[in-house]
Amino acid sequence: MLKLMKVLLYAVSDRNMTLQELMRWVEKLSSIEKRQLIEKITAEMASESAEVNQPRPSLWGICADLGQAPSAEDIDKTRREAWGDFTAEDI
């Protein structure tokens, strides 16, 4: 366990450590220490993925405070008003 702690402390303190350097350190660990490292990393990954996979609110719920949506007739009327003065000559 002492070797495991040394590897983790070294990896944390040296932010420029490459994956290959970390693998060289891990290769020096005993089988038990490697298993402990894998279990710790797996547990951390599981907790991170649980945070990421939180259900998101539906879009209907997000828009609920906006009130009732305009009807198709209202949309058509507004569209005619907005584009009423637009002619082909304006292109």
N, C-alpha and C positions, 0 to 999 in steps of 0.2 A: 504494500500500500504506500510505502514511503517513496518508492520509485514513481508510482503513479502521480503522487502529489508533486514531485519535482518536475515531471513532464508537463503537467497542467499549469503549474506556476510559471515555468519557462515559456510555454506557449502563450500564456496570457500576457506576460511582461514584454515579450518580444513580438510586437504587432507585425513585423516584417517577415515572420517565419513562413516559409513556403510549405506546401503540402508534403513535398518530398522530405524536407527537414523534419517535419512532424512524424512522418512515417518511419524515418530512421530512429527517432526516439522511441516510438511505439514498438519497433522490432526488438528493442532491448528489454522490454517488459516480460515478465513471466506470463504464463498462460492465465493464471488467476487474475493478475493485474489487467491483462488485456480484456478478459471477460468483464471485470468491474468497469473498465473504461467504456466498453460497448454498452453495458447496462445503463451507465450514467448518461451517455450521449443519446441512447434510445429514449430514455425517460424525458430528457430535455426536448427532444424532437417531438415527442408525443404531446407534451404540454404546449409547445409552440403551435403545432398543427391544430390543437383544440381551440386555441385563441383565434387562429385564422379562420376556422370553419364555423364561426358563430353565425347563426341564421341572421340574415339581413331583413329589415322591414320591407314589406312589399311596396311597390310604387303606389298602389292604391292607398295604402296607409299613410305614406308620405304626403300625398296630395289631398288627404281628407279635409284639412283645414281650409282648402281653397273654395269649398262650397260646390254647388252643383255645376256640372259642365254645361257650356252653351249648347243649345239644340242645333240641329243641322240647318234649320231655317235661319237662326241667328247668325250662324257662320256664313251662309250664303248671302244674307243681307249685308253683313259687314264687308264681305269680299266685293260685292257689287259697289258699295259706297267707296271703298278704297281704290278700286280699279275703274270706276265709272268715267273719270276724266281722262283716262289713258287711251290714246288712239294709236293706230299703226304708224302714224306719221312721227310719233315720238321716238320710234326705234331708230 
